[in-house]
Amino acid sequence: MQKWVTEDWGFELTVTEGKAGHCRLGLEKGDKFIFSYECPAGMCPKTMAQLYTWCEVIRCGGDFTYRGLKEKYEMDIPCADGCIKFHLKAMPINRGENGQPMPNKPRPE
């Protein structure tokens, strides 16, 4: 793998409600995933498909206040099956002193 893109947003997804017995993967309150663009190990693929859209909103310059939320970069979402609840938090990463994203590495041929 030759990753060349320098990600400028990181995400923290925390289980806020739910029990292991209610989730096919055994997720429960307190479980946490930290990721940028990739799918974190152990994350539900059905929920990740939904989550990707919200992460992309942030990556493209939007924020969650457009959904009527108070926080620009935080929101609560249910899992795809509705048995687990999550809190998503977006954080800018890999930024220079001026707050601008760091440049990408050269693209592999």
Residue pairs with C-beta under 8 A, 6 or more apart in sequence:
2 108
3 105
4 104
4 105
4 106
4 107
4 108
5 37
5 104
5 105
6 94
6 101
6 102
6 103
6 104
6 105
7 36
7 37
7 93
7 94
8 59
8 92
8 93
8 94
8 95
8 101
8 102
9 36
9 55
9 58
9 59
9 90
9 91
9 92
9 93
10 34
10 35
10 36
10 90
10 91
10 92
10 93
11 33
11 34
11 35
11 36
11 55
11 58
11 88
11 89
11 90
11 91
12 32
12 33
12 34
12 88
12 89
12 91
13 32
13 33
13 34
13 35
13 40
13 43
13 51
13 86
13 87
13 88
13 89
14 30
14 31
14 32
14 33
14 86
14 87
14 89
15 27
15 28
15 29
15 30
15 31
15 32
15 84
15 85
15 86
16 29
16 76
16 85
16 86
16 87
17 29
17 84
17 85
18 27
18 28
18 29
18 79
18 83
18 84
18 85
19 28
19 29
20 26
20 27
20 28
22 83
22 84
23 44
23 79
23 81
23 83
23 84
24 44
24 81
25 42
25 43
25 44
27 42
27 44
27 79
27 84
33 40
33 42
33 43
34 40
35 43
36 93
37 55
39 45
39 48
44 79
44 80
44 84
46 79
46 80
46 81
47 79
47 80
47 84
47 86
49 80
50 77
50 80
51 77
51 86
51 88
54 64
54 75
54 77
54 88
55 88
55 90
57 63
57 64
57 66
58 73
58 90
63 72
63 73
64 71
64 72
64 73
64 74
64 75
65 71
65 72
67 75
69 75
73 89
73 90
73 91
74 87
74 88
74 89
74 90
75 87
75 88
76 85
76 86
76 87
76 88
77 85
77 86
77 88
78 84
78 85
78 86
79 85
79 86
92 99
94 101
94 102
95 101
95 102
96 102
